[in-house]
Amino acid sequence: MAETIATPKVQEIRGPDGRVSHYVLSPDEYGRLTSAAEDTADLEAGRRVRAEIAGGADELVPAAIAERLMDGENPVRVWRDHRGLSQQQLAAQAGVTRGMISHIETGKSGMSLEHAASIARALGVSTNDLVPANMAEVDDVAGEAAAGSAPGAGVRLAPDD
């Protein structure tokens, strides 16, 4: 059975020219309208996410991967493991040495923006995805462009099945 939608009780206030200049709603009506607008915005956001995932601009990531990242495990290692790459394979794809990957993963050395961009590109993530969870997030527009991915492209948490 279809749900009946009540017509809101609205008071119109007209200006000197006779045109409506304001509307007055009861708090209940206002609450129903804002709730409906939020629901519509949520549905549209969900459609955009599904389209981004279907188009390859975004991906779902298992909760276990997100937990490893949030627990402070080195992001390069987490993403490399998730992609099923050895240190040697990642190094070859990123144009760096295996030793550099090892030093980055163990925290013995950091990455230049150039190396972060090449490693991110090889892993299929943004450079922001390689920033450890215990560090403040940085503006990554320049890094995204260097990595060849669209600003804002990233990953989304998927529930464990």
C-alpha positions as CSV (number, residue, x, y, z in Angstrom):
1,M,0.0,0.0,0.0
2,A,1.4,3.4,-1.0
3,E,2.3,5.8,1.8
4,T,0.2,9.0,1.9
5,I,2.3,12.1,2.2
6,A,0.6,14.9,4.0
7,T,0.6,18.3,2.5
8,P,2.5,20.6,4.8
9,K,0.6,23.4,6.5
10,V,2.4,26.5,5.3
11,Q,1.6,30.1,5.9
12,E,2.5,32.5,3.1
13,I,3.6,36.1,3.8
14,R,3.1,38.4,1.0
15,G,5.0,41.7,0.3
16,P,3.4,45.0,-0.7
17,D,3.4,43.9,-4.3
18,G,1.3,40.9,-3.5
19,R,4.0,38.3,-4.2
20,V,5.0,35.7,-1.7
21,S,8.1,36.9,0.2
22,H,8.3,34.3,3.0
23,Y,6.8,31.0,4.2
24,V,6.2,30.0,7.8
25,L,6.3,26.4,8.8
26,S,5.6,24.7,12.1
27,P,8.6,23.2,13.8
28,D,7.2,19.7,13.0
29,E,6.8,20.5,9.3
30,Y,10.3,22.0,9.2
31,G,11.7,18.9,10.8
32,R,9.9,16.6,8.3
33,L,11.2,18.7,5.3
34,T,14.8,18.8,6.5
35,S,14.7,15.1,7.2
36,A,13.4,14.4,3.7
37,A,16.1,16.6,2.2
38,E,18.9,14.9,4.2
39,D,17.5,11.5,3.1
40,T,17.6,12.6,-0.5
41,A,21.1,13.9,-0.2
42,D,22.2,10.6,1.4
43,L,20.7,8.6,-1.4
44,E,22.4,10.7,-4.0
45,A,25.8,10.4,-2.2
46,G,25.3,6.6,-2.2
47,R,24.6,6.7,-6.0
48,R,27.7,8.7,-6.6
49,V,29.9,6.3,-4.5
50,R,28.5,3.3,-6.4
51,A,29.2,5.0,-9.7
52,E,32.7,5.8,-8.6
53,I,33.3,2.2,-7.6
54,A,31.8,0.9,-10.8
55,G,33.9,3.4,-12.9
56,G,37.1,2.4,-11.1
57,A,37.7,5.8,-9.5
58,D,37.2,4.3,-6.1
59,E,37.3,0.9,-4.4
60,L,36.0,-1.0,-1.4
61,V,38.6,-2.1,1.0
62,P,38.1,-4.9,3.6
63,A,37.7,-3.7,7.2
64,A,40.8,-5.7,8.2
65,I,42.9,-3.5,5.9
66,A,41.4,-0.4,7.4
67,E,42.0,-1.7,10.9
68,R,45.7,-2.4,10.1
69,L,46.0,1.2,8.8
70,M,44.2,2.7,11.8
71,D,46.4,0.6,14.2
72,G,49.4,2.4,12.8
73,E,50.9,-0.3,10.6
74,N,53.0,1.1,7.8
75,P,50.6,2.0,5.0
76,V,53.1,1.0,2.2
77,R,53.3,-2.5,3.7
78,V,49.5,-2.8,4.2
79,W,48.7,-1.7,0.7
80,R,51.5,-3.9,-0.8
81,D,50.2,-6.9,1.1
82,H,46.6,-6.1,0.0
83,R,47.7,-5.9,-3.6
84,G,49.6,-9.2,-3.3
85,L,53.0,-7.7,-4.3
86,S,56.4,-8.6,-3.0
87,Q,58.8,-5.8,-2.0
88,Q,60.7,-6.5,-5.2
89,Q,57.6,-6.3,-7.4
90,L,56.5,-3.1,-5.9
91,A,60.0,-1.6,-6.2
92,A,60.1,-2.6,-9.9
93,Q,56.7,-1.0,-10.6
94,A,57.5,2.1,-8.6
95,G,61.0,2.5,-10.1
96,V,62.8,2.4,-6.7
97,T,65.0,-0.3,-5.1
98,R,63.7,-3.1,-2.9
99,G,65.9,-1.8,-0.1
100,M,64.1,1.5,-0.3
101,I,60.8,-0.2,0.1
102,S,62.1,-2.2,3.0
103,H,63.4,0.9,4.7
104,I,60.1,2.8,4.2
105,E,58.1,-0.1,5.5
106,T,60.3,-0.5,8.6
107,G,60.4,3.2,9.3
108,K,64.2,3.5,8.8
109,S,63.6,6.1,6.1
110,G,60.8,8.3,4.8
111,M,59.8,9.1,1.3
112,S,60.2,12.1,-0.9
113,L,57.1,13.4,-2.7
114,E,58.4,11.9,-5.9
115,H,58.9,8.5,-4.4
116,A,55.6,8.7,-2.6
117,A,53.9,9.5,-5.9
118,S,55.5,6.6,-7.8
119,I,54.8,4.1,-5.0
120,A,51.2,5.3,-4.7
121,R,50.8,5.0,-8.5
122,A,52.2,1.4,-8.4
123,L,49.8,0.5,-5.5
124,G,46.8,2.2,-7.1
125,V,46.2,4.6,-4.2
126,S,46.5,8.3,-3.5
127,T,49.7,9.6,-1.8
128,N,47.4,10.5,1.2
129,D,46.7,6.8,1.5
130,L,50.4,6.3,2.3
131,V,50.5,8.8,5.2
132,P,50.5,6.8,8.5
133,A,47.3,7.1,10.5
134,N,49.1,8.7,13.4
135,M,50.1,11.7,11.3
136,A,47.9,14.7,10.4
137,E,46.3,14.5,7.0
138,V,47.8,16.9,4.5
139,D,46.5,18.6,1.4
140,D,47.4,16.2,-1.4
141,V,46.3,17.9,-4.6
142,A,49.9,18.3,-5.9
143,G,50.7,14.8,-4.9
144,E,47.6,13.4,-6.6
145,A,48.5,15.1,-9.8
146,A,52.0,13.8,-9.6
147,A,50.7,10.3,-9.0
148,G,48.4,10.5,-12.0
149,S,45.2,10.0,-10.0
150,A,42.3,12.4,-9.6
151,P,42.2,14.6,-6.5
152,G,40.0,13.0,-3.9
153,A,40.3,9.5,-5.4
154,G,40.8,7.0,-2.8
155,V,39.3,4.0,-1.1
156,R,36.3,3.2,1.0
157,L,35.8,0.8,3.9
158,A,34.0,-2.4,3.0
159,P,32.5,-4.7,5.7
160,D,34.2,-8.0,6.3
161,D,32.1,-10.8,4.8
